[in-house]
Amino acid sequence: MTMGRKQAIVIGAGIGGLAMGIRLQSLGFDTTILEKLDAPGGRAYVRHQEGFTFDMGPTVITVPHFIEELFALERDSADLTSADFPPEIVDESKRVTTGVSGGPHTSRYVKIVPILPFYRIYFDDGTFFDYDGDPDHTRQQIQDLGEPGDLEGYQQFEKAARAIFERGFLELGYTHFGSMGAMLKVAPDLLRLDAVRNLFRFSSRYFKSDKLRQVFSFETLLVGGNPLSVPAIYAMIHFVEKTWGIHFAMGGTGALVQGFVKKFKDMGGQIQYEAPVSQINVDRQGKQKLATGVTLANGEVLKADLVVSNADWANTYSQLVEPQYRFWNSNLRVKLTQQSMSLFVIYFGFKANGEEAEKLRHHTIILGPRYEELLRDIFGRKILARDFSQYLHLPTLTDPSLAPPGHHAAYTLLPVPHNGSGIDWSQMGDRLTQIVLTFLEERGYLPNLKERLVCHSYITPDYFEQNLSSYLGNAFGPEPLLVQSAFFRPHNRSEDIANLYLVGAGTQPGAGTPSVMMSAKMTARLVAEDFAIDPTIVGGKASPELSRL
Ligand SMILES: Cc1cc2nc3c(=O)[nH]c(=O)nc-3n(C[C@H](O)[C@H](O)[C@H](O)COP(=O)(O)OP(=O)(O)OC[C@H]3O[C@@H](n4cnc5c(N)ncnc54)[C@H](O)[C@@H]3O)c2cc1C
């Protein structure tokens, strides 16, 4: 600790907390990250079992230049003003599809490679769509799977989604909506772009085929959004993937997390594990309420000039801040906020039969017989349906080192209602595991799986609630509804308490690894503003490599 340097505390070592730690070090703070669990990553925690390595959470890496930007930062030398995004959308014909996709700074810490296809999407009748961003292949598949008119519909969908991407992501991506005025300014654009209609209706406008409506709307489930109710601004996800591809960190997402930890420590930051925070301490100074540090569950008090919470938004306020200090983030607001769904995830290791790559890809989505009604069961009725859709992750097709020789490590993930449902997971967990593994075996995705199975374990919404301290066991923070987006989403600078900030999935702009990295940059800008740090004076230009990305 250097005399005179300001002290910062970050609660939580999720990807958002780590990105924030790196940014605070670059802004000149001495930063300590306090993590409740015994290792970093949060949702990106790694489970090791019988020689298998399972990434427990995020697996689809998008926008690798966000990662490069973090690895390019240096201690006390932030430049938050430039290299926000690559200046232009990458030309489709020049899109990198082979080799290593991380930039030079990233590659000092972790190797990132592109994945093709991005996803294979199976429908219940056994047909599939390989989404790979290749325009000709995409058109061919639309022709084969779609209804008359869908090819023209796709062209229009692309045009509309591109316009949303350019305005919503490239131009407004880093806007922190701290006031209603900022929100009103962009409202006409969103209306003009038809970005407020729900995503499923938006895609249904362009496609007649049910299958294509699903292909071009399911992706929001990966950030906790119900395609039937998220605004069509999320059509940008399709374009983000198409523009910069889908990537994988060799060694698993856990290797990326370890890279962030190393970077943070290389910059002088400190991390304490098994250090749950039980309270954010607040002082009243006249009319102002000021965050002064935190108290750990063991009673230890740590002082700081600023506190950033990477913990779940609802629990940050309702569990860690006394009600007397909260007005905007009251218990009532927490109760009224719709939380995203939760997940049931089975991690399993099995003997390879050498034929997995025939039917499966690194990322395989297996859609069930119902789409809209299943979504209504999960998000609206909050019941556990008999049918399900799943995302099967088979990373050993890309990186065999994640399993013992001759074996695969996999997980399969089912969106399920959050714990507002009243489902008793201690009763349902084993049963659902057997049902899902039997499905994978009997439908021929993984023949004779049960004979080949070496180990398995699972997590339910209870894991999110108890281990990750997520309100109602939500997997992605507040649901990304129109009325819970931008200004209406929790603010990265607390409206209630000075020097208290938030970062991560529950804040602006939202969930998913690229968004939480964006949230760290947005929060860092607010900190710089509040602490009168001129990012250009702090020094350091964005590296020349960045501008080429
Ligand atoms: C199964 C799954 C698959 C996903 N797949 C993808 C994907 O493929 N691509 C993608 O982009 N996104 C994906 N996501 C979403 C993405 O993982 C998350 O949005 C993102 O990782 C959230 O990061 P975070 O830093 O906001 O929060 P978290 O990762 O939840 O980190 C918060 C941390 O705070 C800690 N904490 C909480 N309370 C306290 C306390 N009181 N004291 C100390 N520490 C505390 C927690 O232990 C945790 O480590 C997936 C999510 C899940 C669950």
The ligand as an SDF file (V2000), in Angstrom:
LIG
                    3D

 53 58  0  0  0  0  0  0  0  0999 V2000
  -24.4210  -21.4460  -16.6000 C   0  0  0  0  0  0  0  0  0  0  0  0
  -24.1930  -20.0910  -17.2140 C   0  0  0  0  0  0  0  0  0  0  0  0
  -23.7750  -20.0070  -18.5240 C   0  0  0  0  0  0  0  0  0  0  0  0
  -23.5210  -18.7570  -19.0970 C   0  0  0  0  0  0  0  0  0  0  0  0
  -23.0570  -18.7080  -20.3740 N   0  0  0  0  0  0  0  0  0  0  0  0
  -22.6410  -17.5290  -20.8810 C   0  0  0  0  0  0  0  0  0  0  0  0
  -21.9420  -17.4960  -22.1040 C   0  0  0  0  0  0  0  0  0  0  0  0
  -21.7210  -18.5370  -22.7240 O   0  0  0  0  0  0  0  0  0  0  0  0
  -21.5160  -16.2890  -22.5710 N   0  0  0  0  0  0  0  0  0  0  0  0
  -21.7110  -15.1340  -21.8670 C   0  0  0  0  0  0  0  0  0  0  0  0
  -21.2760  -14.0720  -22.3190 O   0  0  0  0  0  0  0  0  0  0  0  0
  -22.3740  -15.1350  -20.6850 N   0  0  0  0  0  0  0  0  0  0  0  0
  -22.8140  -16.3130  -20.1730 C   0  0  0  0  0  0  0  0  0  0  0  0
  -23.4110  -16.3480  -18.9410 N   0  0  0  0  0  0  0  0  0  0  0  0
  -23.6260  -15.0770  -18.2330 C   0  0  0  0  0  0  0  0  0  0  0  0
  -22.3360  -14.6230  -17.5640 C   0  0  0  0  0  0  0  0  0  0  0  0
  -21.6880  -15.7190  -17.0010 O   0  0  0  0  0  0  0  0  0  0  0  0
  -22.6240  -13.6430  -16.4570 C   0  0  0  0  0  0  0  0  0  0  0  0
  -23.4810  -12.6040  -16.8990 O   0  0  0  0  0  0  0  0  0  0  0  0
  -21.3460  -13.0190  -15.9120 C   0  0  0  0  0  0  0  0  0  0  0  0
  -20.3310  -13.9850  -15.7400 O   0  0  0  0  0  0  0  0  0  0  0  0
  -21.6710  -12.3530  -14.5990 C   0  0  0  0  0  0  0  0  0  0  0  0
  -20.5160  -11.8230  -14.0500 O   0  0  0  0  0  0  0  0  0  0  0  0
  -20.5890  -10.8670  -12.7910 P   0  0  0  0  0  0  0  0  0  0  0  0
  -19.2080  -10.4400  -12.5270 O   0  0  0  0  0  0  0  0  0  0  0  0
  -21.6080   -9.8340  -12.9940 O   0  0  0  0  0  0  0  0  0  0  0  0
  -21.2040  -11.7340  -11.6000 O   0  0  0  0  0  0  0  0  0  0  0  0
  -20.7500  -13.0880  -10.8610 P   0  0  0  0  0  0  0  0  0  0  0  0
  -19.9900  -13.9660  -11.7800 O   0  0  0  0  0  0  0  0  0  0  0  0
  -21.9530  -13.6750  -10.2600 O   0  0  0  0  0  0  0  0  0  0  0  0
  -19.7940  -12.5880   -9.7150 O   0  0  0  0  0  0  0  0  0  0  0  0
  -20.2560  -12.0610   -8.5120 C   0  0  0  0  0  0  0  0  0  0  0  0
  -19.3120  -12.5160   -7.4170 C   0  0  0  0  0  0  0  0  0  0  0  0
  -19.6640  -11.8530   -6.2020 O   0  0  0  0  0  0  0  0  0  0  0  0
  -19.4610  -12.7640   -5.1440 C   0  0  0  0  0  0  0  0  0  0  0  0
  -20.2280  -12.2970   -3.9870 N   0  0  0  0  0  0  0  0  0  0  0  0
  -21.5690  -12.1910   -3.8670 C   0  0  0  0  0  0  0  0  0  0  0  0
  -21.9070  -11.7070   -2.6600 N   0  0  0  0  0  0  0  0  0  0  0  0
  -20.7420  -11.4810   -2.0030 C   0  0  0  0  0  0  0  0  0  0  0  0
  -20.4190  -10.9800   -0.7170 C   0  0  0  0  0  0  0  0  0  0  0  0
  -21.3710  -10.5940    0.1500 N   0  0  0  0  0  0  0  0  0  0  0  0
  -19.1170  -10.8890   -0.3590 N   0  0  0  0  0  0  0  0  0  0  0  0
  -18.1180  -11.2670   -1.2230 C   0  0  0  0  0  0  0  0  0  0  0  0
  -18.3820  -11.7560   -2.4540 N   0  0  0  0  0  0  0  0  0  0  0  0
  -19.6650  -11.8620   -2.8360 C   0  0  0  0  0  0  0  0  0  0  0  0
  -19.9650  -14.0680   -5.7080 C   0  0  0  0  0  0  0  0  0  0  0  0
  -19.4820  -15.1740   -4.9730 O   0  0  0  0  0  0  0  0  0  0  0  0
  -19.4010  -14.0080   -7.1300 C   0  0  0  0  0  0  0  0  0  0  0  0
  -18.1110  -14.5750   -7.1910 O   0  0  0  0  0  0  0  0  0  0  0  0
  -23.7030  -17.5780  -18.3460 C   0  0  0  0  0  0  0  0  0  0  0  0
  -24.1570  -17.6620  -17.0240 C   0  0  0  0  0  0  0  0  0  0  0  0
  -24.3890  -18.9020  -16.4590 C   0  0  0  0  0  0  0  0  0  0  0  0
  -24.8340  -18.9650  -15.0330 C   0  0  0  0  0  0  0  0  0  0  0  0
  1  2  1  0
  2  3  1  0
  2 52  2  0
  3  4  2  0
  4  5  1  0
  4 50  1  0
  5  6  2  0
  6  7  1  0
  6 13  1  0
  7  8  2  0
  7  9  1  0
  9 10  1  0
 10 11  2  0
 10 12  1  0
 12 13  2  0
 13 14  1  0
 14 15  1  0
 14 50  1  0
 15 16  1  0
 16 17  1  0
 16 18  1  0
 18 19  1  0
 18 20  1  0
 20 21  1  0
 20 22  1  0
 22 23  1  0
 23 24  1  0
 24 25  2  0
 24 26  1  0
 24 27  1  0
 27 28  1  0
 28 29  2  0
 28 30  1  0
 28 31  1  0
 31 32  1  0
 32 33  1  0
 33 34  1  0
 33 48  1  0
 34 35  1  0
 35 36  1  0
 35 46  1  0
 36 37  1  0
 36 45  1  0
 37 38  2  0
 38 39  1  0
 39 40  1  0
 39 45  2  0
 40 41  1  0
 40 42  2  0
 42 43  1  0
 43 44  2  0
 44 45  1  0
 46 47  1  0
 46 48  1  0
 48 49  1  0
 50 51  2  0
 51 52  1  0
 52 53  1  0
M  END
$$$$
